[in-house]
Amino acid sequence: MTWQERSDRTLVRDLKDRDGATVTLLGRLVARRDMGGVAFADLLDRTGLVQLVLPGGMATPALQSVIRCSGVVAMNERAPRGVEVQVAELDVLSAPQVDLPFNPESLPSPCTEGGPKLETLLDHREVSLRSTKYLAVVRIASEILAAADDFLRYRDFVEVKTPKLVSGGTEGGAGLFEVKYFERSAFLAQSPQLYKQTMASTPLERVFEVGPVFRAEKHATGRHLNEFTGIDVEIAYPNDLRHLLSLIEGLVRAMGARLAERCQGELDMLGTKLPVLGEAFPVIDLDTAKEIATGQRPTRSNPAEHLSAAEEQTICEWALREHGSEGCFVTEWPTRFRPFYSLPCAGNRKKSETFDLLLRGLEMSSGGLRQHDAAALEEAIGRQGLDPAAMEPYLRVFRTGCPPHGGFGLGLERLVQKFLDLPNVRCGALFPRDRNRLAP
Ligand code: AMO
């Protein structure tokens, strides 16, 4: 049996083909107008918004009421989308019982001036997420995930789901959330790193995971969440680092192309433009990146370690100016500042075969080739102050034979933020978790 829309309902998007028909609509009443004694209301369902013309004497339900109404479809050039429904019957299925903190339909685009404060919008997600503008952000996130899914599956990737309750950390600096696990402690996974490597070592070779990632970082910035959605990718047998760069560049371009093709309405509604991706993302090493950002090339006695937020911004401005691209790869990071699983460069073990992808001034992804030699890995684990004994199940992957492999991780909320040019990563999250926020 095929699953269908309920038979007594017409969706707003189908009204234009139903001129003169009597239809029943279900949805939310999001605006009311009184013009020359005639009462109008707008009904919103998952497919769009339509004007209702209410008969004289009918009380207009309160804003945000959930209604069912029946009436005749009439094409009307002066109606907002060229069609309206002249209502004969209307039932309120559920009316608000409290005053709404704000009217979701009159909100400006997320993170822009003029509306309620971000904290108020986040406190009242039940209302802000009803706004068509906020829902445009949610649809964009969904299309980004769909683009990743299509792109990766088409290239033989298998989607996996790995545990989020784990026995230890993987990402060095980023903190761990400890949770009670019966008689002992467990942690919330900082990344699926060890599991995705384990899976890429099997004959599946290519895996990806979309799942929650937990970071107990205390800083409250516009770029950090304490829980985010990771898109993690791992492959066996990459040719070299460039091979990974072309994979992630293709993936990000596929996301941009899908948004351009399917989400122009959402982009227009938010008054934003997709980033310029240009012909190719430039690839620069960290020393060059530092020089571009600060005007000074790092030296042996004063080596580059990280990029600050302001430096990432300057580098992307340079990439746009010089290469016509708001995306830029930074490579050759110092091995000692990258996680233990990173592969040192063959010619200079102080540098690693790793990269960061910056987009519109923000780190969108990190990744690289991995160490797959068991002894070297064990040594790197020890050097970073971790206990090799606690990593025994992971180390066995390498001791039992493991192909060369590599991969990367992307943060969904940062992708949404930068594809939409939003100033704060919270604006790209549904229910953000940050230092001060655990609800809703
Ligand atoms: P990394 O820690 O750089 O790498 O994370 C990968 C990507 O995840 C996103 N991200 C975040 N988004 C929001 N809030 C945060 N606190 C946050 N931290 C990270 C970023 C970042 O680029 N295991 C490696 C990946 C790999 O090598 O495969 C890792 O987790 O977009």
Boltz pocket constraint, residues with backbone or C-beta under 6 A from the ligand:
constraints:
  - pocket:
      binder: B
      contacts: [[A, 171], [A, 190], [A, 191], [A, 193], [A, 215], [A, 217], [A, 223], [A, 224], [A, 225], [A, 226], [A, 228], [A, 230], [A, 232], [A, 233], [A, 357], [A, 363], [A, 364], [A, 365], [A, 366], [A, 367], [A, 368], [A, 407], [A, 408], [A, 409], [A, 410], [A, 411], [A, 412], [A, 413], [A, 414], [A, 425]]
      max_distance: 6.0
